[in-house]
Amino acid sequence: MGTLIALGVAALLTAAISAILGMGGGITLLGLMTILLVPRDVVPLHGVVQMCSNLTRTIAFLKHVQWRFFAVYAPGSVAGILIARALWSDEKMSWFKPAIGVFILAFLLWRRRSKKLRNLPLYVYAPVGLGVGFLTIFVGATGPFLAPFMLRDDFEKESVIATKAACQMWLHLLKIPAFLSLGFDYRPHAPLLAVLVLAVIIGTYVGKTLLSRISPERFNILFQGLLVVIALYLIVSPLLQ
């Protein structure tokens, strides 16, 4: 019961964070689930919760979703998950997380010097989908990897949140049949999932209300600042373990 309450509160708060800043909630919840749950259950269960969280966020910001980016991203993510499914093993590829952290920092630094990275061509989102789809089976929370590509000069803050949520919702949805095919049984975890799903739905609408009070300039600063913090965490996370 203590674990259920702790994760329920965490799910609500992290969903609110993601609704305000577009990210950060998923990776935070993943860390807490890793501490409180059996390791083999974490990524499959986290995927269901994040699918519902991102679906709620997509619906809440539906009119702001940039669907042309989603249409290019989606097929690549399917291919990435299929490749990861074929290569799956129980051994975690721990070097992925520091590599993603380094990539995020390099991207943000390069973005300050190159205006091209502020408005990447549409076709770039196909290989991005492939990479995110591949990583999600092994890493679990790939939002930080996708986030820099959503930070565009032609996106309003709501478009950043909405489009990233739609892409992540699709990705987490694909993970469910992938883990079913690997033999994972979701049924014993139904009560926990029900609590967490309800919590992220409530958290999303709390966060949306708070987002309206943040200016676009402050959003941009907070978004990049949070990305830097997450990147540094990913780099040092193997040492912490």
Secondary structure, DSSP 8 states (H G I E B T S, - for coil): -HHHHHHHHHHHHHHHHHHHHSSSHHHHHHHHHHHHS-HHHHHHHHHHHHHHHHHHHHHHTGGG--HHHHHHHHHHHHHHHHHHHHH--SS--TTHHHHHHHHHHHHHHHHHH-GGGGS--GGGHHHHHHHHHHHHHHHS--HHHHHHHH--TTS-HHHHHHHHHHHHHHHHHHHHHHHHHTT---GGGHHHHHHHHHHHHHHHHHHHHHHTTS-HHHHHHHHHHHHHHHHHHHHHHHHH-
